[in-house]
């Protein structure tokens, strides 16, 4: 008998934030491809910084302001998510040890997305009312879209 993971049942308004995660998760894969192909670290970092500024920071802002606000400030899962966001922000700001920063970004970003999708969002759906969840629809105005970046180092052969 196969061990199959059942699909996550996500409230319609939280699905919008989950879609952001799918786009952002590609950054980790692209960083790994850059390392594998021995791309100059500055090229990878430029792309990562652009993704952070244009996609990840706005996502963090909306997530923290609207979704996380449905939880009490002393909620342990909320505290963990906020802590992971701060760690990622510091790593993106690290211009000294780029190799280390990119390696940790790739790792922590995947862990953060997995935690939010598998644990935090389920927790929020359990504690928030239907009315609170429906209000999220009014706030998620800027879904992440795949951006245009000319230096597609991850496709380089």
Secondary structure, 3 states (H helix, E strand, C coil): CCCCCCCCCCCHHHHHHHHHHHHHHHHHHHHHHHHHCCCCHHHHHHHHHHHHHHHHHHHHHHHHHHHHHHCCCCCHHHHHHHHHHHHHHHHHHCCCCHHHHHHHHHHHHHHHHHHHHHHHHHHHHHHCCHHHHHHHHHCCCCCCCCCCCCCCHHHCC
